[in-house]
Amino acid sequence: MFRSIRSVSFVLAACVAHGLCAQEAKKQYVPALVGFYNIENLYDTIDSPNTDDAEFLPSGKKQWTGPRYMRKLDQNARVIAEMGKDLHPHGMAILGLCEVENRKVVEDLVATAALRDRNYQVVHEDSPDRRGVDVALVYDPEMYKVYAHKSYKLAMVDTSFRTRNQLLVSGVLDGDTTHVIVCHWPSRRGGEKRSEPNRKAAAELGRHIIDSLLVINSNARIMLMGDLNDDPVNVSVARFVNATADKTKAVNGVFYNAMYDPYQKGIGTLAWRDSWNLFDQILLSPALVTGEGGDYKYYGVRIFNEGYLRQTDGNFAGYPFRTYVGDSYQDGFSDHFPVFVILVKEVK
């Protein structure tokens, strides 16, 4: 039982509002928080000759210098440190990341003053993406014990197409074997419809990873998370991954999309041309919805969109406060808000 159960428990008072009995509402629970953050172009200042990182060099258009790199680390670390802090003093037990250039930038991130006490460990594999960005996962080793990981390349008919690998991490979350798939699906560059087949292919790869785990254990606890570059209602997510908005339909391998309800309410994680999208999603296997085969189960979801993460004025007021707009340095955080799910287990 991980360290927090002695110091962190809460009463799910909302149970009464959801029609559960008062006795149920008085039960004590301990949370585990699992999140995802598109950290937006976390590059170092060193030229990587095999990738297109020229704009993120001191000599590049963005004048990406050492002080700016250190400032971005501190800015993003502040966000991660504060995510879910009201629910758990140690914040995220597991956090997926995307748009990181390499393992070293993630190690620099978790070594910042805001995060170093958490002792976050890093899982990362290089991807063939042309821009040199990858996905990664950081985790608190006192809460999550990683025992395996594997990187999956998206193979396309067009062999010149290069995108991010999908990262499968397997570990034990306070007694529950839990698998996390971290994704950054192909972008909408060239238009949503024209690029849609690329995201369908990425979704098929994600579903292949899921099915390989479910064959071994039909009650496997799996989360697929990432910047999917599609919304919860898009065919790549709803049909190709097979994710539902209805918890009662999350059976027989159908996943529950925790981000569907916020999306229906008009809440997004990124904005473009006065329109919000919710590309940053966390999908859960049936066992994480019902609690079957383990202790933790899904309780709720949050989009971490605190006021300081928003642009306060100008044409982009209310949008995520990003590091750059074009080549103009803004000293912000990211063009995406992070998201996380709350898992709970009853304190016996």
N, C-alpha and C positions, 0 to 999 in steps of 0.2 A: 504494500500500500504506500503510495508516494507521499512525500513529506507534507503536502498541503492539507491532507485530510485531517490532520490534527489542528489546523488553524483556520481552515476555510470550509464552511458549510453554510447553506442558505435554505430558507423555506420557500417553496414554490407557491407563494400566495396566489398567483394567477390561476392555480388549479381550481379554486372556487369559481372564478369567473368562467372557466371552461367547463363547468358542470360537474366537477369531481367533488366528492364529499369532503367535509371539513377535516375528517381524520386523515385523509390522503394528503390534504394541503399542509398538514403539520409535520409531515415527514421531513427529515433532514437529508440534504443532498450535497454532494461535492461535485464541482464542475471540472471539466477539462476543456480547454479552449484550443481550437484548431483553425488556423486562418490561412489566407492567401493575400499576397501583395505584389502587384505589378509596380516595381520600384522605379521604373522609367530610366533606362539608359545609365545604369551604374557601370561606367567604364573607368579603368585606370588611365594614366597619362602616357602609357608606354605603347609604342607602335607594335601591333601584331600583324606581321606581313601577310598572313594567310586569310585575313578578314578585312572587311571594309570599315575600318574604324578611324579613317583620316580626320573626320570632323571632330572627333573627341581626342584631339592631341593639342598640346600647347600651341602648335603652329597652325591648327585647323581653324575653320570658320567660326567655331564656337569658343575659341581661345580657352580650351579646357586645361586649366592649370592645376598644379598641386593643391593650392589653397581652395580652389573651387571643388576639387574632388573631396578634400577633407570636410568641407562644409556640407556637401551632399551626404556624406556618410553620417554626419551628426544629425542632419535634418531627418533622414530616413530612420535612423536609430531612435530618435525621439518618438516618431510615430509608432514604431514597433513596441517600444517600451510602454507606451500608454494604451495600446490596444487591450481592452478587456481588463484593465487594472482594477476597475470597480468590482469585478467578479472574482478575480484571483490575483493575489499579490505578485505572482510570478508571471502573469500574463499568458502568452501563448505557449502551450506545451509543444505544439508543432506548427511551423509556418512555412508554406510554400512561397517561393519567390520566382519572378521572371524578369527578364531584361537585365541579367547580370553578365558581365563579360567573361568572367572566369572564377575559379575557386578563390583566388587571392582577394578579390574585391569583397566576396562574402565573408571571408575570414577577417578582413579589415572592418567590415560592418559590425560583426558580433564582438569585436575587440574594442569598440567605442566605449566611452565612459558610461553612456546610458544603458549598455547591454552587457558589459563584461562580467558583472556579478551573476548573470544568469547561466554562464558557462555553456552557452549554446554551441552545439556541435554541427558540423556541416556535411551534407551529402551533395555532391556535384559531379557531373560528367560533362565533358565538352560535347557540343553539338556542331553540326556542319553549317549552321546558319551563316549566310553571307555577311551579315552585319556583326557576327561574332557574339551574339547574345545567347544565353542559355537559360535553363531553369535550374533551380536548386531547392534544397530543403534544409531548414535549420530546426533543431529540436533541443529540448531540455532533457539531458540524459537521465535526470532523476525521475522524470515522468514517462519518458518514452525510450525504450531500449531497442535500438536498431540492430537487426541481425542479418539483413540482406538488402541489396539494391541492384537494380538493373536499368540500363538505358535502352530505349527502343527508338530506332530510326524510322521515320516515315518514308517508305519507298514509293516513288511515283514513276509512272511511265516516262514522264519527262525527267530524265536523270540529271538535268541541269538545275532542277528545282531543289533548293536547299532550305530547310527550315529547322526549327528546334526539335530535338529529341523529346520523347516523353519519359519521365523518370518515375520508376516504381520503387518505393521504399517500403520495406516490411519491418515491423517491429512490434513490441509489446507495450501497450499503453496501460500502465497500472493493472497488469494481469490480463488485459484483452489483446489478443493478437489483432493488429490493425494495419491495413495496407493503404498507402497514400500514393496516388498517381498525380504527378505535377505536370501540367501542360501549358503550352503557349501555342495555340493553334495558328495556322497561317492567317495573315492579315487580309483586309478587304481591299488592298491595293489593286487598282485597276477596276474597281467597282464590286459591289456586293454580289451580284449575280454571276459575274464573270469569274470571281474568285471562289464561289461557293463549292465547287467540286473539291478544292483543296481542303476545306474544312470538313466536308463529308468524309474524305479519306482519313483525316486526323481523328475524326469521331470513330470511324471503323477500327482504327488502330487502338484507340482507348477501349473500345468495346471488346476487342480481342484480348487485351490484357485483363480486363474484368472477367471475361468468360474463362480464361485460363485459371484464374483464382477460384471461381465458383465451381469448376469441375472438381477441384481438390476438396473444397469445403463449401457446400451450398449455403451455409450460414456465415460465410466469410464477411468480415467487417472491412469495407472498402470505401474510400473517399476518392472521387476524381475531382480535382480542383484545378483552376487555372484561368488565364485570360483566353477565353474561347473565341474571341472576335465574332461571336454571335450571341444573340439574346436567348433567354430560356425557351421562347416559342419557336425559334428557328429549327428547321428540319434536322440539322446536324445534331442538335442537342436532344430534341424531343423524340426523334425517330431513330437516328443512327446510333446514339448512345442508349436510347430507350429510357428516357427520364420523364417522370410524371410530376404534376403539380399536386396530386392527390395522395396523401399518405396511405390511404386504405388500398390504393392500387400498386403500392410498392411491394410487390410479391413476385416470386418466381423469376428473380433476376432483374425486374424492373426497378430502376433507381428513383429515389425521391430527390427532386431539385429544390433545395432549400431557398433558392433565390427567386423562385417563381412568384411568390406572394409580394415581395418588395417590388418586383418588376411590374406587377399588375397595379400596384399603387402609384406607379410613376416615379419610383425611386431608382436612381442609377448610380453607376460607379465612374462613368466618364461622360463628357458632353461634347457634342460636335454639331455646329451650325444650329444652335438653339434647340437641340434635341438630345435627350438622355438615352444612353444605352446601359445595359447591365451585362457586360461581357465577363465580369469576374464572378465566377460561380463555384459552388461546392455542391457536388452530387453525392448522395449517400446510398449505400446498399440497403436492402430490406432489413438486415439484421441490426443495423444502426438505428433504424426507425422503431423497430419493435423491441429491441433489447435482447433478441433471441441469441443464445449462445455466448453471452457475456454479461458484463455488468453495466457498461455505459450505453446510453441511448440518446438520441437527438432530443434537445429541448427547444432550441431557438437559434436565430441567426441575426447578425448585426452587420450593417455597413458602417464602418468607422469613418464618419464624415464630419468630424468636429470643425468648428468655425475657423480655426487657424489653418485648416487644410483647404480653405476656399479662397478664391480670388475675391477681393473685397470691392473692387471698383472697375470702371471701364466696361468695354464691350463684353468682357468675359466674367463679369461679376457673378459669383455663385459657382463657377466652374472650379474643378480641382486646380489648386495653386501649384503650378509646375515649375520645373527647374529652368526650362527654356520655352519661349514662344518663338519658333523659327530659330534664328541665331541670336536672339536677344535674351540675355541672362536675366532671370527673374528671381533667383534665390528662393525658389519654392521647394516642393517636396516631390510630387509626381503628378502625372496627368490622369491617374486612377486613384480612387479611394480603395483602401483595403477592406476585406470582408473576413468574418469568422463565424463559425458555428459553436454553439454551446452544447457540449455533451454532459450528461449528468449520471451519477450513480447514487443509489440510496446508501446512507450511512447506516450500517446494521447495528 
